[in-house]
Amino acid sequence: MIENPEEIVDQNLLTDERGRRIQTDLGDSTWGQLIFPSLVERQAKTNDGLRVVIFGSYLLGYLLTETLHEFERQHPSRLNMVGLVTDDPASPAAKISVKRRIWRKYDQQETIHLETAMIETGLKSGVPVYTGAVKTEYFRALLTTWNPDVILVCVFGQIIDEPIINYPNLGIYNFHPADLLAGHGAGPQPYQDLIDRQANTSKVTIHQLTTDLDSGPILGQSPPVNVRFADGSMTDNVLVLDDKMLQPIDVMGALLIKTLILHQEAGMKGAIHKLDFARHFKPEIREWLMKPIALTTPSHSLPEPSEYVDFQL
C-alpha cells in the first residue's frame, strides 16, 4: 500500500517542470487540485480560435487530448485548448466511482502513472488541469474563466450537471466506446458488456451529453471495430478490449474538432446534431479497425495519434 499517492503525483509533475504551480485551495470542492503549466509550456499559445475544454481521463482521454494538442500545434490560430478536467483516482477522497470503472483494474502504482500522464499531457499543451469536483461553485467560476465554445468528454468519472452542459454555445459531446445506437454498452463497463454478449464487433459512439448517462442524442459512430482474436475467440480481459476500442478515438476527435472550427468560422451557432464519421474513414482505416486483436495482454505504452489522423483544415 502506497502512502500519500497524491503527493507522488505532485512530485512527478513538479520534477518534470519546476515552473509549474499547484493550487490546493479549491473552495467548496472537497478533493483535487488546479495545476498550472509553466511559462515555457504556455509560450506557444495564441489564445485564438475555437476554445475547447476536455473532461477526460485514462487512455482514451489521453489519446483525445494528445490529438487536440497536435491539432492546435498545426493550427494555433484556429484551435485553443483552454482547460483539462480529469479524474483523480490517486485520491481516496475523490468521488469518481473508482470501484465500478476501469480504475478498478489497476494497482496504486499503475494508477499514479496513468493519472500523472493525463495531467502531463494537459500541462504540456499549455493548459491548466483541474482534478476536483465539478458540481461546485468553484468549478463553475473556473469554467466561466475558461469560457469554452465546446466541451469534449471522454472517460470522466463525475456526473456533469446542467450548468456545465448548458454553458458551451457549440455543445458538449461525449465519446463512449460502445454501440449505443444498437442499445449496447451504456454505463461504466462497456467492455464487460462485449464479453457478456460475446460480441464480434463494436463501435465508438459520440453523442450530445445530457444529465442521463450515455443517453443523449447520437451525433455519429465509428465503423465497426473487430473485438475478436484471429482464431475467432473472445478475450475476457477488459484492458485488452480497451486497447482495441481506443483506435478510432483520434480520427473521430480530429474530425469533430475540424467540423466545429468550420462551424464557428462560418458564423453558425448551436450544437452539431449529426456527423457521418464512418464516411470519413478511408478503406485502409476500416481495414485496420477490422483486423483481429493481436495481443492477449494489455499494452503498457501510452497511445499516440495514428498515421490515419487528418489534421488538415
ZAMAR-192649 format. One record per residue (C-alpha): residue number from 1; residue in one letter; x negated, y, z negated. Coordinates in nm, 4 decimals, decimal comma. Each point is the difference from the previous one (the first is absolute). Example, Ala and Ser with C-alpha at 12.3 -4.5 7.8 and 13.67 -1.06 7.14 Angstrom:
2
+-----+-----+----------+----------+----------+
|   n | res |       c1 |       c2 |       c3 |
+-----+-----+----------+----------+----------+
|   1 |   A |  -1,2300 |  -0,4500 |  -0,7800 |
|   2 |   S |  -0,1370 |   0,3440 |   0,0660 |
+-----+-----+----------+----------+----------+
% end
This chain:
313
+-----+-----+----------+----------+----------+
|   n | res |       c1 |       c2 |       c3 |
+-----+-----+----------+----------+----------+
|   1 |   M |   0,0000 |   0,0000 |   0,0000 |
|   2 |   I |  -0,1483 |   0,3322 |   0,1077 |
|   3 |   E |   0,0317 |   0,2795 |  -0,2544 |
|   4 |   N |   0,1049 |   0,3415 |   0,1308 |
|   5 |   P |   0,0382 |  -0,0900 |   0,3701 |
|   6 |   E |   0,1131 |   0,3567 |   0,0747 |
|   7 |   E |  -0,3372 |   0,1312 |  -0,1166 |
|   8 |   I |  -0,1761 |  -0,2357 |   0,2400 |
|   9 |   V |   0,2071 |   0,1389 |   0,2876 |
|  10 |   D |  -0,0949 |   0,3540 |  -0,1073 |
|  11 |   Q |  -0,3683 |  -0,0920 |  -0,0214 |
|  12 |   N |   0,0120 |  -0,1497 |   0,3491 |
|  13 |   L |   0,1578 |   0,3146 |   0,1418 |
|  14 |   L |  -0,2344 |   0,2457 |  -0,1692 |
|  15 |   T |  -0,3135 |  -0,2028 |   0,0711 |
|  16 |   D |   0,0610 |   0,0206 |   0,3742 |
|  17 |   E |   0,0553 |   0,3741 |   0,0116 |
|  18 |   R |  -0,0910 |   0,2290 |  -0,2902 |
|  19 |   G |   0,1969 |   0,2923 |   0,1357 |
|  20 |   R |   0,3302 |  -0,1740 |  -0,0614 |
|  21 |   R |   0,2274 |   0,0968 |  -0,2869 |
|  22 |   I |   0,2504 |  -0,2071 |  -0,1996 |
|  23 |   Q |   0,2985 |   0,1620 |  -0,1714 |
|  24 |   T |   0,1663 |  -0,2091 |  -0,2712 |
|  25 |   D |   0,2613 |   0,2461 |  -0,1278 |
|  26 |   L |   0,2979 |  -0,0744 |   0,2232 |
|  27 |   G |   0,2718 |   0,1657 |  -0,2039 |
|  28 |   D |   0,2982 |  -0,2326 |  -0,0397 |
|  29 |   S |  -0,1641 |  -0,2995 |   0,1706 |
|  30 |   T |  -0,0967 |  -0,2635 |  -0,2578 |
|  31 |   W |  -0,2765 |  -0,1515 |   0,2109 |
|  32 |   G |  -0,2334 |   0,0726 |   0,2875 |
|  33 |   Q |  -0,2332 |   0,2697 |   0,1222 |
|  34 |   L |  -0,0413 |   0,2609 |   0,2704 |
|  35 |   I |  -0,3380 |  -0,0408 |   0,1696 |
|  36 |   F |  -0,1414 |   0,2788 |   0,2146 |
|  37 |   P |  -0,2491 |  -0,0526 |   0,2846 |
|  38 |   S |  -0,3325 |   0,1789 |   0,0083 |
|  39 |   L |  -0,0698 |   0,3099 |   0,2061 |
|  40 |   V |  -0,2010 |  -0,2134 |   0,2414 |
|  41 |   E |   0,2958 |  -0,2332 |   0,0512 |
|  42 |   R |   0,2329 |   0,2951 |   0,0607 |
|  43 |   Q |  -0,2215 |   0,1945 |   0,2379 |
|  44 |   A |   0,1377 |  -0,1600 |   0,3181 |
|  45 |   K |   0,3601 |   0,0909 |  -0,0877 |
|  46 |   T |   0,1601 |   0,2728 |   0,2128 |
|  47 |   N |   0,3371 |   0,0095 |  -0,1806 |
|  48 |   D |   0,1679 |   0,0138 |   0,3411 |
|  49 |   G |   0,2481 |  -0,2383 |   0,1564 |
|  50 |   L |   0,2585 |  -0,2469 |  -0,1278 |
|  51 |   R |  -0,0162 |  -0,0190 |  -0,3801 |
|  52 |   V |   0,0153 |  -0,3620 |  -0,1193 |
|  53 |   V |   0,0103 |  -0,1598 |  -0,3442 |
|  54 |   I |  -0,0532 |  -0,3745 |  -0,0346 |
|  55 |   F |   0,1527 |  -0,2069 |  -0,2792 |
|  56 |   G |  -0,2002 |  -0,3190 |   0,0327 |
|  57 |   S |  -0,2204 |  -0,2609 |  -0,1573 |
|  58 |   Y |  -0,1604 |  -0,3373 |   0,0495 |
|  59 |   L |  -0,1379 |  -0,1154 |   0,3374 |
|  60 |   L |   0,2915 |   0,1141 |   0,2171 |
|  61 |   G |   0,0021 |   0,3465 |  -0,1547 |
|  62 |   Y |  -0,3776 |   0,0128 |   0,0308 |
|  63 |   L |   0,0130 |  -0,0832 |   0,3719 |
|  64 |   L |   0,2697 |   0,2606 |   0,0636 |
|  65 |   T |  -0,2026 |   0,2673 |  -0,1808 |
|  66 |   E |  -0,3179 |  -0,0910 |   0,1883 |
|  67 |   T |   0,1924 |   0,0219 |   0,3270 |
|  68 |   L |   0,1336 |   0,3469 |  -0,0783 |
|  69 |   H |  -0,3445 |   0,1102 |  -0,1160 |
|  70 |   E |  -0,1451 |  -0,0938 |   0,3391 |
|  71 |   F |   0,2948 |   0,1632 |   0,1775 |
|  72 |   E |  -0,0619 |   0,3242 |  -0,1878 |
|  73 |   R |  -0,3734 |  -0,0209 |   0,0701 |
|  74 |   Q |   0,0761 |  -0,0118 |   0,3725 |
|  75 |   H |   0,2785 |   0,2620 |  -0,0158 |
|  76 |   P |  -0,0845 |   0,2288 |  -0,2950 |
|  77 |   S |   0,2293 |   0,2816 |   0,1137 |
|  78 |   R |   0,3038 |  -0,2234 |   0,0557 |
|  79 |   L |   0,0061 |  -0,2332 |  -0,3020 |
|  80 |   N |  -0,0565 |   0,0975 |  -0,3617 |
|  81 |   M |   0,0149 |  -0,2603 |  -0,2747 |
|  82 |   V |   0,0712 |   0,2003 |  -0,3138 |
|  83 |   G |   0,0404 |  -0,2626 |  -0,2730 |
|  84 |   L |  -0,0114 |  -0,3678 |  -0,0917 |
|  85 |   V |   0,2182 |  -0,1561 |  -0,2694 |
|  86 |   T |  -0,1058 |  -0,3500 |  -0,1002 |
|  87 |   D |   0,0528 |  -0,2799 |  -0,2512 |
|  88 |   D |  -0,2025 |  -0,0132 |  -0,3213 |
|  89 |   P |  -0,0059 |  -0,3773 |  -0,0687 |
|  90 |   A |  -0,3064 |   0,0396 |  -0,2226 |
|  91 |   S |   0,2121 |   0,1897 |  -0,2537 |
|  92 |   P |   0,2094 |  -0,2098 |  -0,2404 |
|  93 |   A |   0,2295 |   0,3023 |  -0,0385 |
|  94 |   A |   0,0842 |   0,0247 |   0,3709 |
|  95 |   K |   0,3580 |  -0,1003 |   0,0809 |
|  96 |   I |  -0,0549 |  -0,1481 |   0,3466 |
|  97 |   S |   0,1419 |  -0,3543 |  -0,0396 |
|  98 |   V |  -0,3449 |  -0,1635 |   0,0041 |
|  99 |   K |   0,1322 |  -0,3428 |  -0,1012 |
| 100 |   R |   0,2484 |  -0,0134 |   0,2909 |
| 101 |   R |  -0,2203 |   0,1452 |   0,2713 |
| 102 |   I |  -0,3167 |  -0,0993 |   0,1848 |
| 103 |   W |  -0,2192 |   0,1245 |  -0,2868 |
| 104 |   R |   0,0958 |  -0,3108 |  -0,1984 |
| 105 |   K |  -0,2286 |  -0,2020 |   0,2293 |
| 106 |   Y |  -0,3163 |   0,1858 |  -0,1038 |
| 107 |   D |  -0,2170 |  -0,0013 |  -0,3098 |
| 108 |   Q |  -0,1099 |   0,3229 |  -0,1683 |
| 109 |   Q |  -0,3271 |   0,0302 |   0,1880 |
| 110 |   E |   0,1707 |  -0,0415 |   0,3364 |
| 111 |   T |   0,2730 |   0,2440 |  -0,1006 |
| 112 |   I |  -0,2592 |   0,2604 |  -0,0976 |
| 113 |   H |  -0,1769 |  -0,0482 |   0,3341 |
| 114 |   L |   0,3198 |   0,0408 |   0,2022 |
| 115 |   E |   0,1222 |   0,3030 |  -0,1951 |
| 116 |   T |  -0,3406 |   0,1667 |   0,0283 |
| 117 |   A |  -0,0097 |  -0,0639 |   0,3759 |
| 118 |   M |   0,3458 |   0,1500 |   0,0467 |
| 119 |   I |  -0,0856 |   0,3143 |  -0,1932 |
| 120 |   E |  -0,3337 |   0,0265 |   0,1822 |
| 121 |   T |   0,1614 |   0,0001 |   0,3430 |
| 122 |   G |   0,2230 |   0,2889 |  -0,1042 |
| 123 |   L |  -0,2855 |   0,2025 |  -0,1470 |
| 124 |   K |  -0,2232 |  -0,0626 |   0,3019 |
| 125 |   S |   0,2880 |   0,1310 |   0,2113 |
| 126 |   G |  -0,0294 |   0,3228 |  -0,1983 |
| 127 |   V |   0,3318 |  -0,0274 |  -0,1851 |
| 128 |   P |   0,0931 |  -0,0143 |  -0,3696 |
| 129 |   V |   0,1197 |  -0,3365 |  -0,1299 |
| 130 |   Y |   0,2777 |  -0,0366 |  -0,2582 |
| 131 |   T |   0,0458 |  -0,3225 |  -0,2009 |
| 132 |   G |   0,2713 |   0,1027 |  -0,2471 |
| 133 |   A |   0,3795 |  -0,0177 |  -0,0197 |
| 134 |   V |   0,1896 |   0,1606 |   0,2882 |
| 135 |   K |   0,3409 |   0,0546 |  -0,1596 |
| 136 |   T |  -0,1364 |   0,2846 |  -0,2118 |
| 137 |   E |   0,0090 |   0,3776 |   0,0055 |
| 138 |   Y |  -0,3788 |   0,0003 |   0,0257 |
| 139 |   F |  -0,0017 |  -0,2005 |   0,3209 |
| 140 |   R |   0,2860 |   0,1955 |   0,1549 |
| 141 |   A |  -0,2010 |   0,3176 |  -0,0522 |
| 142 |   L |  -0,3048 |  -0,1703 |   0,1519 |
| 143 |   L |   0,2034 |  -0,1110 |   0,3013 |
| 144 |   T |   0,1178 |   0,3576 |   0,0491 |
| 145 |   T |  -0,3634 |   0,1109 |  -0,0025 |
| 146 |   W |  -0,0905 |  -0,2622 |   0,2602 |
| 147 |   N |   0,3113 |   0,0952 |   0,2009 |
| 148 |   P |   0,0056 |  -0,3010 |   0,2362 |
| 149 |   D |   0,1880 |  -0,0030 |   0,3289 |
| 150 |   V |   0,0179 |  -0,3792 |  -0,0213 |
| 151 |   I |  -0,0626 |  -0,2769 |  -0,2539 |
| 152 |   L |  -0,1181 |  -0,3500 |   0,0925 |
| 153 |   V |   0,0468 |  -0,2835 |  -0,2508 |
| 154 |   C |  -0,1921 |  -0,3274 |   0,0201 |
| 155 |   V |  -0,0149 |  -0,2359 |  -0,3011 |
| 156 |   F |   0,0971 |   0,2261 |  -0,2888 |
| 157 |   G |   0,1111 |  -0,1209 |  -0,3412 |
| 158 |   Q |   0,2400 |   0,2702 |  -0,1197 |
| 159 |   I |   0,3573 |   0,0755 |   0,0975 |
| 160 |   I |  -0,0010 |   0,3267 |   0,1949 |
| 161 |   D |   0,2900 |   0,2271 |  -0,0906 |
| 162 |   E |   0,2100 |   0,2442 |   0,2007 |
| 163 |   P |  -0,1973 |   0,3198 |  -0,0765 |
| 164 |   I |  -0,3006 |  -0,1629 |   0,1685 |
| 165 |   I |   0,2008 |  -0,1673 |   0,2777 |
| 166 |   N |   0,1716 |   0,3262 |   0,0915 |
| 167 |   Y |  -0,3144 |   0,2148 |  -0,0070 |
| 168 |   P |  -0,1791 |  -0,0567 |   0,3338 |
| 169 |   N |   0,1831 |   0,1608 |   0,2905 |
| 170 |   L |  -0,1142 |  -0,2674 |   0,2480 |
| 171 |   G |   0,0925 |  -0,2946 |  -0,2196 |
| 172 |   I |  -0,1440 |  -0,2702 |  -0,2230 |
| 173 |   Y |  -0,0818 |  -0,3401 |   0,1508 |
| 174 |   N |  -0,0826 |  -0,3335 |  -0,1622 |
| 175 |   F |  -0,2202 |  -0,2718 |   0,1515 |
| 176 |   H |   0,1202 |  -0,3443 |  -0,1141 |
| 177 |   P |  -0,1630 |  -0,3281 |   0,1117 |
| 178 |   A |   0,3216 |  -0,1928 |   0,0641 |
| 179 |   D |   0,2699 |  -0,0385 |   0,2643 |
| 180 |   L |   0,2597 |   0,2146 |  -0,1753 |
| 181 |   L |   0,2121 |   0,0233 |   0,3140 |
| 182 |   A |   0,0590 |  -0,3759 |  -0,0241 |
| 183 |   G |   0,0779 |   0,0301 |  -0,3715 |
| 184 |   H |  -0,3273 |  -0,1529 |  -0,1192 |
| 185 |   G |  -0,2579 |   0,0981 |  -0,2604 |
| 186 |   A |   0,1408 |   0,3060 |  -0,1760 |
| 187 |   G |  -0,1508 |   0,0677 |  -0,3407 |
| 188 |   P |  -0,3429 |  -0,0429 |  -0,1584 |
| 189 |   Q |  -0,0799 |  -0,3518 |   0,1295 |
| 190 |   P |   0,0437 |  -0,0090 |   0,3804 |
| 191 |   Y |  -0,2704 |  -0,2638 |   0,0468 |
| 192 |   Q |   0,1592 |  -0,2399 |  -0,2448 |
| 193 |   D |   0,3129 |   0,0352 |   0,2114 |
| 194 |   L |  -0,1990 |  -0,1215 |   0,3035 |
| 195 |   I |  -0,1205 |  -0,3018 |  -0,1960 |
| 196 |   D |   0,3442 |  -0,0798 |  -0,1390 |
| 197 |   R |   0,1546 |   0,0153 |   0,3484 |
| 198 |   Q |  -0,2970 |  -0,1734 |   0,1657 |
| 199 |   A |   0,0086 |   0,2742 |   0,2611 |
| 200 |   N |  -0,1960 |  -0,0148 |   0,3242 |
| 201 |   T |  -0,0258 |   0,3742 |   0,0593 |
| 202 |   S |   0,0776 |   0,3294 |  -0,1688 |
| 203 |   K |  -0,0046 |   0,3722 |   0,0808 |
| 204 |   V |  -0,1030 |   0,3249 |  -0,1660 |
| 205 |   T |   0,2984 |   0,2322 |  -0,0415 |
| 206 |   I |  -0,0089 |   0,3784 |  -0,0351 |
| 207 |   H |   0,3162 |   0,1524 |  -0,1427 |
| 208 |   Q |   0,1186 |   0,3273 |  -0,1432 |
| 209 |   L |  -0,0364 |  -0,0211 |  -0,3747 |
| 210 |   T |   0,3060 |   0,0235 |  -0,2257 |
| 211 |   T |   0,0576 |  -0,0565 |  -0,3705 |
| 212 |   D |   0,1122 |  -0,3569 |   0,0795 |
| 213 |   L |  -0,3043 |  -0,2258 |   0,0308 |
| 214 |   D |  -0,0974 |  -0,0895 |   0,3592 |
| 215 |   S |   0,3471 |   0,0756 |   0,1335 |
| 216 |   G |  -0,0317 |   0,3348 |   0,1789 |
| 217 |   P |   0,0761 |   0,0432 |   0,3715 |
| 218 |   I |  -0,2556 |  -0,1880 |   0,2083 |
| 219 |   L |  -0,2208 |   0,2112 |   0,2250 |
| 220 |   G |  -0,1650 |  -0,2913 |   0,1804 |
| 221 |   Q |  -0,2039 |  -0,3198 |  -0,0264 |
| 222 |   S |  -0,3214 |  -0,1572 |   0,1183 |
| 223 |   P |  -0,0033 |  -0,2884 |   0,2464 |
| 224 |   P |   0,0040 |  -0,3480 |  -0,1595 |
| 225 |   V |  -0,2986 |  -0,1002 |  -0,2131 |
| 226 |   N |  -0,0965 |  -0,3682 |  -0,0196 |
| 227 |   V |  -0,0178 |  -0,1141 |  -0,3642 |
| 228 |   R |  -0,1000 |  -0,3629 |   0,0656 |
| 229 |   F |  -0,3321 |  -0,1794 |   0,0327 |
| 230 |   A |  -0,1123 |  -0,1454 |   0,3339 |
| 231 |   D |   0,1307 |  -0,3449 |  -0,0956 |
| 232 |   G |   0,3439 |   0,1458 |  -0,0718 |
| 233 |   S |  -0,0257 |  -0,0270 |  -0,3778 |
| 234 |   M |   0,0943 |   0,2764 |  -0,2437 |
| 235 |   T |  -0,2199 |   0,1457 |  -0,2732 |
| 236 |   D |   0,1270 |   0,0318 |  -0,3562 |
| 237 |   N |  -0,2449 |   0,2844 |  -0,0701 |
| 238 |   V |   0,1695 |   0,3402 |   0,0146 |
| 239 |   L |  -0,3374 |   0,1757 |   0,0283 |
| 240 |   V |  -0,0768 |  -0,1883 |   0,3213 |
| 241 |   L |   0,3375 |   0,1124 |   0,1340 |
| 242 |   D |  -0,0766 |   0,3570 |  -0,1044 |
| 243 |   D |  -0,3214 |  -0,0043 |   0,2040 |
| 244 |   K |   0,2023 |  -0,1014 |   0,3042 |
| 245 |   M |   0,2964 |   0,2339 |  -0,0503 |
| 246 |   L |  -0,2116 |   0,3129 |  -0,0383 |
| 247 |   Q |  -0,1171 |  -0,0287 |   0,3630 |
| 248 |   P |   0,2679 |   0,2272 |   0,1569 |
| 249 |   I |  -0,0196 |   0,2697 |  -0,2701 |
| 250 |   D |  -0,2685 |   0,2139 |   0,1638 |
| 251 |   V |   0,1522 |  -0,0013 |   0,3492 |
| 252 |   M |   0,3464 |   0,0795 |  -0,1380 |
| 253 |   G |  -0,1310 |   0,2682 |  -0,2331 |
| 254 |   A |  -0,1865 |   0,1784 |   0,2784 |
| 255 |   L |   0,3018 |  -0,0156 |   0,2311 |
| 256 |   L |   0,2342 |   0,1356 |  -0,2669 |
| 257 |   I |  -0,2356 |   0,2862 |  -0,0860 |
| 258 |   K |  -0,0506 |   0,0846 |   0,3672 |
| 259 |   T |   0,3772 |   0,0101 |   0,0516 |
| 260 |   L |   0,0519 |   0,2183 |  -0,3069 |
| 261 |   I |  -0,2717 |   0,2437 |   0,1094 |
| 262 |   L |   0,1581 |   0,0389 |   0,3433 |
| 263 |   H |   0,3437 |   0,0240 |  -0,1634 |
| 264 |   Q |  -0,1171 |   0,2896 |  -0,2167 |
| 265 |   E |  -0,1946 |   0,1758 |   0,2751 |
| 266 |   A |   0,3116 |  -0,0074 |   0,2194 |
| 267 |   G |   0,1843 |   0,1912 |  -0,2721 |
| 268 |   M |   0,2281 |  -0,2894 |  -0,0892 |
| 269 |   K |   0,1366 |  -0,0407 |  -0,3522 |
| 270 |   G |   0,1096 |  -0,2967 |  -0,2067 |
| 271 |   A |  -0,1023 |  -0,3635 |  -0,0190 |
| 272 |   I |  -0,0645 |  -0,2319 |   0,2922 |
| 273 |   H |   0,2713 |  -0,2651 |   0,0155 |
| 274 |   K |  -0,1276 |  -0,2499 |   0,2569 |
| 275 |   L |  -0,3435 |  -0,0865 |   0,1363 |
| 276 |   D |  -0,0640 |  -0,2996 |   0,2238 |
| 277 |   F |  -0,3308 |  -0,1060 |  -0,1525 |
| 278 |   A |  -0,0062 |  -0,3382 |   0,1738 |
| 279 |   R |   0,0104 |   0,1632 |   0,3446 |
| 280 |   H |  -0,3276 |   0,1766 |  -0,0752 |
| 281 |   F |  -0,1856 |  -0,3206 |  -0,0889 |
| 282 |   K |  -0,2034 |  -0,1019 |   0,3040 |
| 283 |   P |  -0,0021 |  -0,3690 |   0,1044 |
| 284 |   E |  -0,3448 |  -0,0554 |  -0,1524 |
| 285 |   I |   0,1210 |   0,1309 |  -0,3371 |
| 286 |   R |   0,3085 |  -0,2208 |   0,0105 |
| 287 |   E |  -0,2226 |  -0,2961 |   0,0806 |
| 288 |   W |  -0,2270 |   0,0887 |  -0,2931 |
| 289 |   L |   0,2960 |   0,0175 |  -0,2402 |
| 290 |   M |   0,1236 |  -0,3395 |   0,1166 |
| 291 |   K |  -0,3302 |  -0,1766 |  -0,0533 |
| 292 |   P |   0,0199 |  -0,2552 |  -0,2841 |
| 293 |   I |  -0,1433 |   0,0852 |  -0,3398 |
| 294 |   A |  -0,3708 |  -0,0866 |   0,0136 |
| 295 |   L |  -0,1057 |  -0,0070 |  -0,3662 |
| 296 |   T |   0,1449 |  -0,2086 |  -0,2823 |
| 297 |   T |  -0,1287 |   0,2398 |  -0,2662 |
| 298 |   P |   0,0502 |   0,3763 |  -0,0353 |
| 299 |   S |  -0,2506 |   0,2419 |   0,1462 |
| 300 |   H |  -0,2206 |   0,1856 |  -0,2478 |
| 301 |   S |  -0,0576 |   0,2919 |   0,2371 |
| 302 |   L |   0,1940 |   0,3233 |   0,0095 |
| 303 |   P |   0,1978 |   0,0424 |   0,3248 |
| 304 |   E |  -0,1029 |   0,2552 |   0,2620 |
| 305 |   P |   0,1986 |   0,1467 |   0,2901 |
| 306 |   S |  -0,0226 |  -0,2412 |   0,2915 |
| 307 |   E |  -0,1139 |   0,0625 |   0,3557 |
| 308 |   Y |   0,3648 |  -0,0018 |   0,1049 |
| 309 |   V |   0,0908 |   0,3279 |  -0,1718 |
| 310 |   D |   0,0718 |   0,2829 |   0,2434 |
| 311 |   F |  -0,1104 |   0,3291 |  -0,1561 |
| 312 |   Q |   0,0600 |   0,2076 |   0,3127 |
| 313 |   L |   0,2487 |   0,2865 |  -0,0067 |
+-----+-----+----------+----------+----------+
% end
